[in-house]
Amino acid sequence: MGAAVGAIALAVVGFNWSGWVTSASASEMSGKQSMAAVAAALTPYCIQNAKSDPKSGDIMAEIEKASTYQRRGIVEKAGWATPLGAEKPDRALAESCQIALTKDN
């Protein structure tokens, strides 16, 4: 009986305070971290797309006027956050890009 109580206590302490995670949680965390790393690596590509776009001035003015929640959508719509070979813009890249583009303002 003592071993069972000890095992339960160890599991509670381990999962709540020691940082233990299940394989599903670890996989989810890994996926989020890899998406963030890809977005960070491709942010210069997005910024270059913004700089080379002939409509950049108008789009940047629209981004400046937009709320924080609308900015990502504007970057996606402009096509700046669509990686080569992709059909759709990447949400994480668009978010990272809009932050970098508005950082100085």
N, C-alpha and C positions, 0 to 999 in steps of 0.2 A: 504494500500500500504506500509506503514511504517513497519507493522508487517511482511510482506513477505520479504522485504529487510533485516530486522533484522534477520529473520530466515535463510536466505541465508548466510548472513555474519557470523552468529553463526556457521553454518555448515562448512563454509570454514575455519574459525579459528579452530574449533574443530578437523576437520580431518587433517588439515595441521600442526598445531602447538601444539595442546593439547593432541595428542596421541590417539585420537579416532580411532577405527578400525571397519571394518565390521565383521560380524560373520565368513565369509569365510577367511578373513585375520587372525583373531584370531585362527581359526582352523588350518590354515597353520603354524602359529608360534608355536602353541602347538605341532603339529606333529613333527616339526623340533627339538624342545626342548626335546621331549621324545626320539627321535632317538639318539640325542646327549647323553642323560642320559644313555640310554641302552649301547651305545658304551663305555662310560666312565666306566660303571659298569663291562663290559665284557673284558676290556683291560687286566686286570691281567690274565684272562683265556687265551687270545691270547698269551701273553708273556710266560705263562707256556707251552703252546703248542710249542712255538718256542724253549724254553730251552730243552724240552724233545724230540724234533725231532732229529733223528740221522743225518740228512742232514743239521742241523742248521748252521754249519760252512760255508758250501758252499752257502747256501741261504743268510746268512748274508753278505758274501763277494759279492754276486750278488747285494744285496740291497745297499751296500756301493758304488759300481761302478755305479749304476743306477741313472738316473736323479730323481728329486723330483716327477715328474709326473709318473714315471714308478714304483716307490716303492710300491704303494698300490697294483698294479697288481701282483707284485711278492709275496706279503704277501697273497693275495687271492689265487693265484695259488698254494702256498705251503699248503693251507688248514688250516692255523693258524687262520683265521678269520671266519671259518664256525662254528657257535654255534651248540651245541649238538641238534640233531633232525632236523637240517636244511639241505637242499640239496645244497644250494648255500651260498657262503661267503657273509657276510654283508659288504657293502661298507664303512659305517661310522666306523665300528669296524676295518676294515683293515687300514683305514686312521689313526685312533687313535693308533692302534698297531704299525704301521710303525714309527710314530712320537716317541712313547715311546721307541722303539727298537733302534732308531738312535739318541736319545736325548743326549747321552754321547759323541757322536763322532763329 
